[in-house]
C-alpha cells in the first residue's frame, strides 16, 4: 500500500518509529531472578546475567534498525517502584491487597516517604552508564516514572514527614531536577517520563473516586502539569524529554479507560515536554480530537498494541495516521506501540517472536509514511 500521507524522517528523538521502553524478560533472566530471590546466586552473578541478556537485547534492537535503544528495563521488577525506591527517604511497603486491574491483581507492593526525599547515589544512573557503553554509537534512551506519579502514589500511602503538599512538591521538584542533571551528566540525551496519572484523570470512574476523596480532578491536573514543568525546568537544550501517558499495562490488563478530552487542554497546551507518547491502540483511548490542543510538540501515536500478539493491519494503521494528520501536521507525528511489552517483570501475554513482529510492523509502516 502506498501511504496517502507523506512526511519526512527525523534525525532527533523521538524518531518516526520509536519504542516506549520495556521488553519481555528472557527465560534466562527470569531464571536468574528466581535463583537470586532464593539466595542461590549472588548480586554480582545476577548482574552479570543481566548484562549478558541486555547485550543480546541491544543487538536485536540495533539489528531491527531502532534509532534509540533501551535495556528493556531488564534490571527492574516494576516500571516505577524501582526508581521511587532508589530515592533517598523512601521505603518499600506491603499493601493489604494488590491494585486491581482488568482481570488481574498486581503484587501488593508500593512505597512510603519515611524521611526528607533527596536524589543521590541512585543505582539507575550507573545502570544508564552501563547501557550507554553497551549501546555503542546508538542513542540510549532512559525511562523513569514522572514526578506527578510520585506524588499520586504517595498520596494514597500517606507520610508523617511533610506537613503540607507545597513543601512536598518543592522537594519532588528538586529530586527530579537533580535526577535529570545526573542522567545528563552520565550521557543521557533522551529521557522519558512514564505516567499513569493522566490516564487515571481521563477516566470518568477514577475522576468520580477522586471527588469522593475531596479532590478536584481538574485542579489536580493543573497542579500536576505545574509539578512536571517545574521538575524539568532548566534542562539542557540538547536533552529530549518525552511524557508517556498510560492507562495500565500489567500482564496485558488495564485499569483506566477514557479519551484525552478531560485533560487535553491542560496537558497538551501547558506541559513543557518535547513529545507525548500517547496510547491509541483501541477505543479506551478515544478519538484524535483532543490533539487539537497540541502546540509544537511531537506526538508519538501508540497505534500498535502490546497487550496481545495479534498483528495489526498496516493499511489500518496508515489510515489512522492519516486521520490524526487532519488535526496535527504529519511532521509532528511518529509511531510506536501504545506501551512497553513488560511494565513489570511478569510481562504481557504475547511471545518474544510476536513482540519483534510488532516492532517490525511499526518500522515498515513508518518507512512508508515518512520518507
Secondary structure, 3 states (H helix, E strand, C coil): CCCCCCECCCCCCCCCECCCCCCCCCHHHHHHHHHHHCCCCCHHHHHHHHHHHHHHHHHHHHHHCCCEECCCCCCCCECCHHHHCCCEEEEEEECCCCCEECCEECCCEEEEEEEEEECCCCHHHHHHHHHHHHHCCCEECEEEECHHHHHHHHHHHCCCCCCCHHHHHHHHHHHHHHHHHHHHHCCCCEEEEEECHHHHHCCHHHHHHHHHCCCCHHHHHHHHHHHHHHHHCCCCCCCEEEEEECCCCHHHCCCCCCCCHHHHHHHHHHCCCCEEEEECCCHHHCCCHHHHHCCCCEEEEEEECCCCCCCCCHHHHHHHHHHHCCCCCHHHEEEEECCCCCCECCCCCCCHHHHHHHHHHHHHHHHHHEC
